[in-house]
Amino acid sequence: MRKKTLVGLLLLVIVGTLSGAGYTGAAAQLRTADERRLEGSRIYWSQFVDLNFSASRIVVANIHGRQLHGLTHPAAGVHDIDPKVSPDGSRVLFER
């Protein structure tokens, strides 16, 4: 799932760049279809909780980077990293 999402995001960026540069037609249609396919998709990553890098948490957002939510709340000195999402999206596995 993660590979498909990354490939989809890369395709979305490439197509978005082409359509923004004056290309129209098939590229614009592909971008619209790709956006519809990715609607509701989420991205997961590790985020440092402060500027001292004393801890990191797992966060999730939609593909536009909005609706950011912290999934873990580690204590100082604890780092939650490398999130992996189950195929059905119901669970997140991470390293602590």
N, C-alpha and C positions, 0 to 999 in steps of 0.2 A: 504494500500500500504506500509506503514511504517513497519508494522509487517511482511509482506511478504519479504521485503527487508532485515530486520534484521535476519529473519530466514534463508534466502538465504545466507547472509554473514556468519552466524554462521556455516551453512552447508559447505560453501566454506572453511572456516578456518579448520573445523574438517577434511574434505576430503583432503585438502591440507596438513595437518599435517600427516595424515595416508599415503598419497602417498609419502611424503618426508621421511617417516620412512621405506621405502622399500616395502610397499604394492603396488601392481599393479593390472591390470585387471579391474574389475568393478569399483573400487574406482577411478582409473584414468579416466575411461570413464565418470563417474558421474561428476567428477570435470570439465572436458571439456564441458559437456553438461550444467552444471550449470553456468560456465563462459560465455558461449554463450547466455544463457537466461538473464543474468544480464548485458550483454553488452549494453552500453548506459544508464544504471541506474545511478542515482545521489544520493548523500547523502547531507543532509542539517543539519546545527547545528549553535549554537551561539558561537561567538569567541570574546574574549576580545581584544580591539584595542590597549591596551598598558599594561605595567607591573604594573601600578597603579590601574588597574581594573576600570577606570573612565567611560568606556562605553563598550558596546558589540554590535556586529553586526551579521546579519544573513549571512552565507556564504554557498556556494554550491561547490561541487567537484564531479568528477567521483568516482566510487567505489574504485579506486586505490589511491585516495587522490590527484590526479593530476588535472590540469585545475581548480584551485581554483579561485572563483570569489566572491567578496563581493556583496550581493544583497541590503543591506541597508547601509546607511552612517549616523549614529546617531551623534548628537552633544555631547559634553562632558556632562557627568552625565546622559545620556540616555542609557537605556539598551533594546535592541531588543532581545527577547528570545522566546523559545519554538516554532520553526517553524513547521507548518503542511502543507503538500502538497496536493492539490486537486487530486482526483482520475485520472484525465487526465494529471496531471503534468503541467498545464498551469498557476496555481496560487499558491502563498505561503501566508499562514495566519500566523501571529506572534503576540506576545504580546509586547507592548511598554510601 
